[in-house]
Amino acid sequence: MAQTMENESKGTEAEKKSSKIQEKVGKLGNDIDTLAKKTGDEASKLAKGINTEIKSLSEEIKSIDVKNEVKSITARVDKLVDTTGDSAKKLASEIKADVKKLVDKIEIPISKKK
């Protein structure tokens, strides 16, 4: 009985983490779209915030693959700062897709902790 309650609380904890991650990803998607439309100092500040959020998402996992993916994504966010027009929209879309893939990789190990 005690073990069942312990498993339920672990499940709830994993669900909360998953929900929190989904919330962050939604905000990141919006921020990346906004970044595609910004330029100059405003874009640089926004990119810095996006990169911080992406790095915080990956802290849950200690995988080298995830760390390399984060480096790749943050480098492209920095590139997005200097990109404009249709190129910026395309790059933003690619970054969002990569963030989604990263989250999928992160969420699988979290759900296994149940």
C-alpha positions as a printed Julia matrix, in Angstrom:
114×3 Matrix{Float64}:
  0.0    0.0     0.0
  2.77   2.43    0.93
  4.61   1.52   -2.26
  1.5    2.26   -4.35
  1.19   5.72   -2.8
  4.89   6.31   -3.37
  4.53   5.34   -7.05
  1.51   7.63   -7.4
  3.4   10.58   -5.92
  6.32   9.91   -8.3
  3.86   9.79  -11.18
  2.31  13.09  -10.14
  5.76  14.63   -9.8
  6.72  13.48  -13.3
  3.43  14.85  -14.67
  4.12  18.23  -13.02
  7.62  18.31  -14.55
  6.21  17.4   -17.94
  3.56  20.1   -17.69
  6.17  22.66  -16.62
  8.39  21.68  -19.54
  5.48  21.98  -22.0
  4.73  25.45  -20.61
  8.37  26.5   -21.1
  8.38  25.14  -24.65
  5.25  27.09  -25.52
  6.84  30.29  -24.23
 10.07  29.48  -26.08
  8.16  29.02  -29.33
  6.55  32.44  -28.91
  9.89  34.03  -28.0
 11.59  32.47  -31.04
  8.85  33.83  -33.31
  9.26  37.25  -31.71
 13.04  37.06  -32.13
 12.59  36.43  -35.86
 10.92  39.86  -36.06
 13.35  41.8   -33.84
 16.73  43.38  -34.57
 19.6   44.99  -32.72
 19.91  45.17  -28.93
 16.35  44.02  -28.41
 17.03  40.86  -30.41
 20.29  40.22  -28.54
 18.58  40.46  -25.14
 15.76  38.17  -26.26
 18.24  35.63  -27.7
 20.14  35.58  -24.41
 16.91  34.8   -22.54
 15.94  32.09  -25.03
 19.35  30.45  -24.76
 19.15  30.49  -20.96
 15.74  28.77  -21.1
 16.95  26.14  -23.57
 19.93  25.38  -21.34
 17.68  25.11  -18.29
 15.48  22.59  -20.11
 18.44  20.31  -20.67
 19.76  20.44  -17.1
 17.44  17.56  -16.22
 19.44  15.23  -18.46
 23.18  14.67  -18.25
 23.49  13.2   -21.75
 26.29  14.31  -24.07
 23.87  14.11  -27.03
 21.53  16.54  -25.31
 24.38  18.91  -24.42
 25.56  18.91  -28.06
 22.03  19.52  -29.26
 21.67  22.46  -26.87
 24.92  23.96  -28.2
 23.63  23.6   -31.75
 20.27  25.18  -30.94
 21.75  28.09  -28.99
 24.23  28.78  -31.81
 21.34  29.0   -34.26
 19.4   31.29  -31.89
 22.45  33.58  -31.93
 22.46  33.41  -35.75
 18.75  34.3   -35.77
 19.61  37.62  -34.09
 21.34  38.72  -37.32
 18.86  37.15  -39.74
 15.85  38.96  -41.2
 12.85  38.37  -43.45
 11.9   34.96  -44.79
 15.27  33.52  -43.78
 14.54  34.47  -40.17
 11.09  32.87  -40.3
 12.54  29.66  -41.74
 15.34  29.53  -39.18
 12.88  30.22  -36.34
 10.71  27.36  -37.54
 13.7   25.0   -37.65
 14.8   26.05  -34.16
 11.31  25.44  -32.76
 11.27  21.97  -34.33
 14.66  21.2   -32.78
 13.51  22.45  -29.37
 10.5   20.13  -29.64
 12.79  17.18  -30.45
 15.0   18.12  -27.51
 12.0   18.2   -25.18
 10.88  14.81  -26.45
 14.31  13.41  -25.57
 14.14  14.99  -22.13
 10.58  13.89  -21.36
 11.19  10.21  -22.13
 13.71   9.78  -19.28
 11.48  11.78  -16.9
  8.51   9.53  -17.62
 10.69   6.44  -17.02
 11.34   7.67  -13.48
  7.71   6.99  -12.56
